[in-house]
Amino acid sequence: MEEVDNCSTVWKSNISVCCPFYVNSPEDGPCPGLQCYMVLEKREKTVISTICFFAGPLTFLENVLVLCLIFFTPALRRKPSYLFISSLALADVFASLFFTISFLDFHLFERTDNAEVYLFKLGGVTLSFTSSVGSLLLTALDRYICMHRPSEYKTILTRRRALACLTALWMTTIFIAFLPPLGWNCKTMDRPCSQLFPYVDHSYLACWIILVMFLLVLIIYAYIHILWKAHKHVVYMAKHSIRPGHVRMRMDIRLARMFSLILAILVTCWFPVLAFMIVDFFHCLSREQKRAFAFWSTLCLVNSSVNPLIYALRSRDMRRVMLKVLSWCRGQRSYMEGSQESDMQQKPSNQETISERVEKQI
C-alpha cells in the first residue's frame, strides 16, 4: 500500500508526467508499474464486481439469443436491418466476454500481465465497443434511409451492400483495436502514456476518442432527423385534415419516446467515460478520479446489455419469431407429456391451436 501512495505522490508532484513508468527527474523514482492503475478499494471492488457478474452473463445470454433467432430464421437473415442488429449483438457478445474478464482480472484480482498480453486484452475490449458503436451507427442510418427515402429503401440498401458495410466495419475496427499491440504504444517509455490505461499512447487514445465521438454525433443526428421527419409528417397530416391523423400522431409519440430513450442511454453510458478520457490529456488525475472512471466504464457494459432490448426484442418480427419458438417448445412439451400418458392424438390439434393463436396475436 505504501508503494501505491508513493505512486500517487509522483503523479501529483509532476503534472507533466503523462505515464507512470517514467518521471522527469531521478529523485522522483520510478512508479511501480501497473500498481498506478489498480486504484479500487474493497467496497468499490464489491460494487463493480457485482455489476460485472450480473451484467456480463445477462449481456451474453441476451445477445446470443438475438443471434440465434436471426441466424435460424431465413426471413430475418435476408433483411439488412437484422444484419446490422446481428452485428450489434455479436459486438455486445464480445463486450460481455472481453470487458468482463479483463476488467475483473485487472481491477478485482489485480493480475499484472506483461505489456503484450495486456495490450492484446485491451484490444479485444476496444474491438467490441468500437464495433458496437459502429453497428449502432449502421442501424441508425438504416432507419434514417427508411424514413427519409422509403420508396427507394430496398434499392438503396440491398443485402449485398449491407454485408459490404459490415465487412468494412469489422475490418476497420479490428485494425484500429490492435494497433497498440502492433506497436502504437508507450511501453518503451519514450512517449506520454494515458493515466487511465497502461501502455496506451496518448496520441492513439486521442484518435480513438475522436472516432467514437464522431460516430456518436452521427447517431444522434440521424435519430434527431428521424424525429423531425416524423413530426413534420404528422403536422402535414393534421394540416390537410387527413382522417388517420390520430394514428399517425400516436406513431409520432411512440417514435419520440423510443428514440429519446435511445439517445438518453447513449449519452448516459458514453459521455462520462469519454469525459474522463478527455480530461486525461489536460489534468493529472487523482486516485478518486481514476476510481470514478473505473465505475463509469462499467456503464459501457450496461449499454451492451440494454441494446438487445431496444434494437432487437422490441421488433415485431423478432417477437413473432420468439412467440413461434415458444409455441413450438410448448408443443414439444405437450407431445412428450402425451407420449408418457399414451394420449398422442391430442397433441397435433393443441399445437395447431397455439400456432393459430400466435398468428392472431401478431
Salt bridges, closest charged atoms under 4 A:
GLU41 OE2 - ARG291 NH1 3.75
GLU44 OE2 - ARG291 NE 2.86
ASP105 OD2 - ARG111 NH1 3.72
ASP105 OD2 - LYS121 NZ 2.80
GLU110 OE2 - LYS45 NZ 2.84
ASP113 OD1 - ARG111 NE 3.05
ASP113 OD2 - LYS121 NZ 2.84
GLU116 OE2 - LYS187 NZ 2.63
GLU152 OE1 - ARG149 NH2 2.42
ASP190 OD1 - ARG191 NE 3.95
ASP201 OD1 - ARG191 NE 3.47
ASP280 OD2 - HIS202 NE2 3.46
GLU288 OE2 - ARG291 NH2 3.58
ASP317 OD2 - LYS79 NZ 2.92
GLU337 OE2 - ARG333 NE 3.34
GLU359 OE2 - LYS324 NZ 3.46
